[in-house]
Every structure is written in structure tokens, then in C-alpha cells.
Amino acid sequence: MRRPVLLVIAHGSRDPRHAATVHALVRRVRAMRPGLRVETGFLDFNVPSVPAVLESLAAEGVRDVVALPLLLNRAFHAKADIPAVLREAPSRLRIRQAEVLGPSPLLTAALERRLYEAGLSPATALSRGTTLGPPAENPSWRSQVGRMKSSTGVVLASAGSTDPEAIAVIAEIAREWRHTGWCAVRPAFASASLPRTEEAVRELRALGCARVAVAPYVLAPGFLPDRIARGAAEADVLADVLGPAPEVARVLLERYDGARVPVLAALGA
């Protein structure tokens, strides 16, 4: 029996970096799950559009599709926009909408990956010039990471939303992440909600954190991530967007698997 096609639904942007990042992430997903058909559709600005992809799949004779919102939070697009588009799909398609990506421990791991890639590490934050080996070669790595985290405040910078549920989820992620050893973690928003990134950076400075790092909780570059970057001007470290991090690709596959199981059960698989 054929596996359902995975349709990744991205928001789209006038910024070409957005689509390029989405396609890079999809390529990683395909590499992780050879044989799985993965298609990409955009809600706006970019092609192919979601309706165009669905029409093409139906014309090919595809029956089952898992539609996966490439979104970190369950807000307006996941609750309204995407269901509305899917309701207009060709009737021969059986479509299940997967859950959004967040929250997930894998996304927290991806945030930390991006912080370390941006230069936040015991080697730079503690030794200031002393190069340490990877954990397997350095028995003291874990303790040094712990000391680094305990003196570093992190701004969890998201795009922002008018949806109270989405804002509450970001705040909860920040609280949970703080419990992994950081000096403090503060949520910030590029739009719709407060505080802004620069305000959270100043708050962490006032709190006494020796270093302040900004971790963008966004998937791809664009207007709001650029605003986050400008707000991080006074921070010590600015991480990259999550993009095609392997942890993000794993979350996509987890959400796909979670949505396809009811499809297979309904078919008697």
C-alpha cells in the first residue's frame, strides 16, 4: 500500500530567502525518508500554490495526502487559512491535516544548535580563545556547558501573533527552556505582542546575565526575522533561523507519521 503523500504547506514570502529555506528543509526531509513523496505548496507569494499542488496530485491519481503546516504555532493560519484551502481540494483526495511543528523538544534542540553554531560555546563564552574538543574528546565539556548556560540569558524571539494561545505557548517554551540551565530565558515578539527583542535583551542585562543571546524561533528568513536581527544589535550572540536544521526535519516526519496512522487505520492497514 502506498504511503500518503506529504504536502508541506509554507506561508510564502516576497523575500526569496524564504522559499529557498523551505526547499532546503524539504530536501533534508526527503533525504531522511527515502521513498516518501514530499511536495511543497505555498499559501501566498510563491509558487506552486497549495490548490495547484492538490489539483496536480488528484490528476495523477493520488488518493491520500497528509497536509503539514510549516508553522511553529497553532494560530490563524493553522486554524483558519489552511483548513479553508484544504476544504476546496478535489473530492477524490483524502486529506489529513497534521499538527503544527511546535512545541517540541526537537525544536528546542534546534534552537541550541543554532546558538552554538553562532559562537555560543564554552570555548568562546568561557575560555575566550581556548579551543575545546568535542564532547567525546573532552570529559569536562558537560560541566563547562553547564557553567556557560548558567551565566547566559536567552531571548526566545518569535514572529508574534494576535492569538492568545500562540503567545501562551511561546511563554511556556521559554519557561521550560529556562529549566535546562540557562541564566534566564525571556520571550520576545517581532509583531503583534510585546516585549520586542531589544527590550528583552535589556531586561536580561539588567538581570545580571553575563552574556545575552538571541534565538530566533522562526523557520525562514524574511521581514520579521530581519526585525528580530535588528533588535538583537546589543546582544552578544544572534543565532540563525531554524531553517533546515536536522531536528526540524525530524519534527516534520514525526508530524507526518502522527497524521498518517489514522489514514492507514481507516484503510485497514
Secondary structure, DSSP 4 states (H G I P E B T S, - for coil): -PPPEEEEEE---SSHHHHHHHHHHHHHHHHHSTT--EEEEESSSSSSBHHHHHHHHHHHT--EEEEEE--SS-SHIIIIIHHHHHHTS-TT-EEEEPPPS-S-HHHHHHHHHHHHHTT-SHHHHTSSSPPPPPGGG-TTHHHHHHHHHHTEEEEEEE---S-HHHHHHHHHHHHHHHTTT-SEEEEEESSSSS--HHHHHHHHHHHT-SEEEEEE--SS-SHHHHHHHHHTTTSSEEPPP-TT-HHHHHHHHHHHHHHHHHHHHHTT-
